[in-house]
Amino acid sequence: MKTQSRIVDIVKSSYLVLVIAMLGVFAFISAVLIAWPALAYIASKLFG
C-alpha cells in the first residue's frame, strides 16, 4: 500500500509540473504577442 501511495504522489507532482509548464508557455507566448507592436516599433527606430 505504501508503494501505491508513493506512485500516486509521483503522478500528482508530475501532473502539477506539466500544468505549470504549459501555463508558463502560454504566458510567454501571450506576452510576446501583446508586446509585438512595441517591439516592432522600437526595432524600426533602431535599425531603420
Secondary structure, 3 states (H helix, E strand, C coil): CHHHHHHHHHHHHHHHHHHHHHHHHHHHHHHHHHHHHHHHHHHHHHHC
